[in-house]
């Protein structure tokens, strides 16, 4: 199991800490942002593959912002894949 940390850009969340096992997300802890929503998202993506989550979350916007916490999760996972 490995840890991957990502600093989101353009969202209320400040830090995303992933526990990974290969291309499977074991857990996600997010600092900042909408706590309840992010706990739900973290629960939903547990045991999902990186590619599955990227496909589901990439391109989601939050109000007028060009990104969102789900979109930033996709960005983080793309960065994780690039370094594997």
C-alpha positions in Angstrom: 0.0 0.0 0.0 1.3 3.5 -0.9 0.3 7.0 0.1 -0.2 9.7 -2.5 -0.8 13.4 -1.6 -2.3 16.0 -3.9 -2.9 19.7 -3.5 -6.1 20.6 -5.4 -6.3 23.8 -7.5 -9.4 26.0 -7.7 -11.5 24.4 -5.0 -12.3 24.9 -1.4 -10.5 21.6 -0.5 -6.9 22.1 0.5 -5.3 18.6 0.5 -6.2 15.1 -0.7 -4.5 12.1 0.8 -4.9 8.8 -1.0 -4.0 5.3 0.1 -3.4 3.3 -3.0 -2.9 -0.4 -3.7 -1.7 -0.5 -7.3 -4.5 1.1 -9.4 -7.1 0.6 -6.6 -8.1 3.4 -4.3 -8.1 2.1 -0.7 -9.1 5.4 1.0 -9.2 9.1 0.5 -9.1 11.8 3.1 -9.8 15.4 2.1 -8.9 18.5 4.2 -11.2 21.5 3.6 -14.2 21.6 1.2 -17.7 20.4 1.9 -17.1 17.8 4.6 -20.2 15.7 4.2 -20.1 15.6 0.4 -16.4 14.7 0.4 -16.9 11.9 3.0 -19.6 10.5 0.7 -17.3 10.7 -2.4 -14.5 9.1 -0.4 -16.8 6.2 0.5 -18.1 5.8 -3.0 -14.6 5.6 -4.6 -13.2 3.1 -2.0 -12.1 -0.1 -3.8 -12.6 1.5 -7.3 -10.0 1.6 -10.0 -8.2 4.8 -10.9 -9.5 4.7 -14.4 -13.1 4.1 -13.3 -13.0 7.2 -11.0 -11.3 9.4 -13.6 -14.0 8.5 -16.2 -16.7 9.3 -13.7 -15.3 12.6 -12.2 -13.3 14.3 -15.0 -14.8 17.6 -16.2 -17.3 18.1 -13.4 -17.7 21.9 -12.5 -18.7 23.5 -9.2 -21.0 26.4 -9.9 -19.1 29.0 -12.1 -15.7 27.4 -11.3 -14.1 25.5 -14.2 -13.3 22.6 -11.8 -14.7 20.9 -8.7 -13.5 18.5 -5.9 -14.5 15.5 -8.0 -12.6 16.9 -11.0 -9.6 17.6 -8.8 -9.8 13.9 -7.6 -9.6 13.0 -11.3 -6.6 15.3 -11.8 -4.9 13.8 -8.8 -5.4 10.3 -10.1 -4.1 11.2 -13.5 -1.0 12.6 -11.8 -0.7 9.4 -9.8 -0.9 7.2 -13.0 1.7 9.4 -14.7 4.2 8.6 -11.9 3.6 4.8 -11.7 
